[in-house]
Amino acid sequence: MESQTEAKPESDGWEWAIVEIFGHRKHAGRMREEERFGAKLLRIDIPKEGDPEANGWETVYYGGSSIFSFALADEATCLRINRPYAPPSRVSLPVQHDVEMIDDDANDQVF
């Protein structure tokens, strides 16, 4: 009996994740480990304004000792985190047309 294993597609090394640096800065984007300047660094590609196809990527490098936390995420979550805040919208209450005006001037006393 032969055991067959499915060939896994070659990974390009990118992972979608949220990383916190020194406990003060938080980045969400695609990440991978790269060697630069003779040392291993974390490369973070952050989608600009939540839409990398339209606005491109911002790339940041950090050394391993500066990583405070690293949480894997999916692409949709990382894009949503980097989307700019939407301006608040106005909400109006519906106008009530059947309101009766009450005149209580007849009961007022003159002093």
C-alpha positions as a Markdown table, in Angstrom:
| # | Residue | x | y | z |
|---|---|---|---|---|
| 1 | Met | 0.0 | 0.0 | 0.0 |
| 2 | Glu | 1.5 | 3.3 | -1.0 |
| 3 | Ser | 0.9 | 6.5 | 0.9 |
| 4 | Gln | 0.2 | 9.5 | -1.2 |
| 5 | Thr | 0.8 | 13.0 | 0.1 |
| 6 | Glu | -0.6 | 16.0 | -1.7 |
| 7 | Ala | 1.9 | 18.5 | -2.8 |
| 8 | Lys | 1.5 | 21.7 | -0.9 |
| 9 | Pro | 1.8 | 24.9 | -3.0 |
| 10 | Glu | 5.0 | 26.8 | -2.5 |
| 11 | Ser | 4.5 | 29.6 | 0.0 |
| 12 | Asp | 5.9 | 33.0 | -0.8 |
| 13 | Gly | 6.5 | 33.5 | 2.9 |
| 14 | Trp | 3.9 | 36.2 | 3.4 |
| 15 | Glu | 1.5 | 36.0 | 6.4 |
| 16 | Trp | -1.3 | 38.3 | 7.3 |
| 17 | Ala | -0.9 | 39.4 | 10.9 |
| 18 | Ile | -1.2 | 42.1 | 13.5 |
| 19 | Val | 2.1 | 43.0 | 15.2 |
| 20 | Glu | 2.7 | 45.2 | 18.2 |
| 21 | Ile | 6.1 | 46.9 | 18.4 |
| 22 | Phe | 7.5 | 47.7 | 21.9 |
| 23 | Gly | 4.0 | 47.7 | 23.2 |
| 24 | His | 3.4 | 51.2 | 21.7 |
| 25 | Arg | 2.9 | 50.8 | 17.9 |
| 26 | Lys | 0.5 | 48.4 | 16.2 |
| 27 | His | 0.7 | 47.4 | 12.5 |
| 28 | Ala | -1.7 | 45.2 | 10.5 |
| 29 | Gly | -0.6 | 43.9 | 7.1 |
| 30 | Arg | 1.3 | 41.2 | 5.3 |
| 31 | Met | 4.6 | 40.1 | 6.9 |
| 32 | Arg | 7.6 | 37.9 | 6.4 |
| 33 | Glu | 11.1 | 37.5 | 7.7 |
| 34 | Glu | 13.9 | 38.9 | 5.6 |
| 35 | Glu | 17.6 | 39.2 | 6.0 |
| 36 | Arg | 19.0 | 42.7 | 5.7 |
| 37 | Phe | 22.3 | 44.1 | 6.9 |
| 38 | Gly | 23.4 | 40.7 | 8.0 |
| 39 | Ala | 20.4 | 40.3 | 10.5 |
| 40 | Lys | 16.9 | 38.8 | 10.3 |
| 41 | Leu | 14.3 | 41.5 | 10.3 |
| 42 | Leu | 10.5 | 41.5 | 10.2 |
| 43 | Arg | 9.2 | 43.2 | 7.0 |
| 44 | Ile | 5.7 | 44.6 | 7.3 |
| 45 | Asp | 3.8 | 45.8 | 4.2 |
| 46 | Ile | 1.0 | 48.0 | 5.4 |
| 47 | Pro | -1.8 | 48.7 | 2.9 |
| 48 | Lys | -2.3 | 52.4 | 2.5 |
| 49 | Glu | -5.8 | 53.5 | 3.4 |
| 50 | Gly | -7.0 | 49.9 | 3.3 |
| 51 | Asp | -6.7 | 49.5 | -0.4 |
| 52 | Pro | -3.3 | 48.4 | -1.6 |
| 53 | Glu | -4.4 | 48.1 | -5.3 |
| 54 | Ala | -5.3 | 51.7 | -5.5 |
| 55 | Asn | -2.9 | 53.3 | -3.0 |
| 56 | Gly | 0.0 | 50.9 | -2.7 |
| 57 | Trp | 1.9 | 49.6 | 0.3 |
| 58 | Glu | 4.0 | 51.2 | 3.1 |
| 59 | Thr | 7.0 | 49.0 | 4.0 |
| 60 | Val | 8.5 | 49.0 | 7.5 |
| 61 | Tyr | 11.3 | 46.8 | 9.0 |
| 62 | Tyr | 11.8 | 45.9 | 12.6 |
| 63 | Gly | 14.3 | 43.7 | 14.5 |
| 64 | Gly | 13.1 | 40.7 | 16.3 |
| 65 | Ser | 13.8 | 42.1 | 19.7 |
| 66 | Ser | 11.4 | 44.9 | 19.2 |
| 67 | Ile | 8.4 | 42.7 | 18.7 |
| 68 | Phe | 6.0 | 42.8 | 21.6 |
| 69 | Ser | 3.2 | 40.6 | 20.2 |
| 70 | Phe | 2.4 | 38.9 | 16.9 |
| 71 | Ala | -1.1 | 37.6 | 16.1 |
| 72 | Leu | -2.0 | 35.9 | 12.8 |
| 73 | Ala | -5.0 | 37.4 | 11.0 |
| 74 | Asp | -6.7 | 37.1 | 7.6 |
| 75 | Glu | -6.5 | 39.6 | 4.7 |
| 76 | Ala | -9.9 | 41.1 | 5.2 |
| 77 | Thr | -9.2 | 41.9 | 8.9 |
| 78 | Cys | -5.9 | 43.6 | 8.1 |
| 79 | Leu | -7.4 | 45.7 | 5.3 |
| 80 | Arg | -10.4 | 46.7 | 7.5 |
| 81 | Ile | -8.0 | 47.8 | 10.3 |
| 82 | Asn | -6.1 | 50.1 | 7.9 |
| 83 | Arg | -9.2 | 51.7 | 6.3 |
| 84 | Pro | -9.5 | 55.4 | 7.2 |
| 85 | Tyr | -12.3 | 56.3 | 9.6 |
| 86 | Ala | -15.6 | 57.2 | 7.9 |
| 87 | Pro | -17.0 | 60.6 | 8.8 |
| 88 | Pro | -20.0 | 60.5 | 11.1 |
| 89 | Ser | -23.3 | 60.5 | 9.3 |
| 90 | Arg | -26.3 | 62.5 | 10.4 |
| 91 | Val | -29.4 | 60.7 | 11.5 |
| 92 | Ser | -32.7 | 62.5 | 11.5 |
| 93 | Leu | -35.8 | 61.4 | 13.3 |
| 94 | Pro | -38.9 | 61.1 | 11.3 |
| 95 | Val | -41.3 | 64.1 | 11.4 |
| 96 | Gln | -44.5 | 63.4 | 13.3 |
| 97 | His | -47.4 | 65.1 | 11.5 |
| 98 | Asp | -50.3 | 64.1 | 13.8 |
| 99 | Val | -49.1 | 66.0 | 16.9 |
| 100 | Glu | -51.8 | 68.3 | 18.4 |
| 101 | Met | -50.8 | 71.6 | 19.9 |
| 102 | Ile | -52.1 | 72.0 | 23.4 |
| 103 | Asp | -53.0 | 75.5 | 24.5 |
| 104 | Asp | -53.2 | 75.7 | 28.3 |
| 105 | Asp | -53.4 | 79.5 | 28.4 |
| 106 | Ala | -57.1 | 79.3 | 29.5 |
| 107 | Asn | -56.1 | 77.9 | 32.8 |
| 108 | Asp | -53.5 | 80.6 | 33.5 |
| 109 | Gln | -54.2 | 82.8 | 36.5 |
| 110 | Val | -53.5 | 86.5 | 36.5 |
| 111 | Phe | -51.8 | 87.8 | 39.6 |
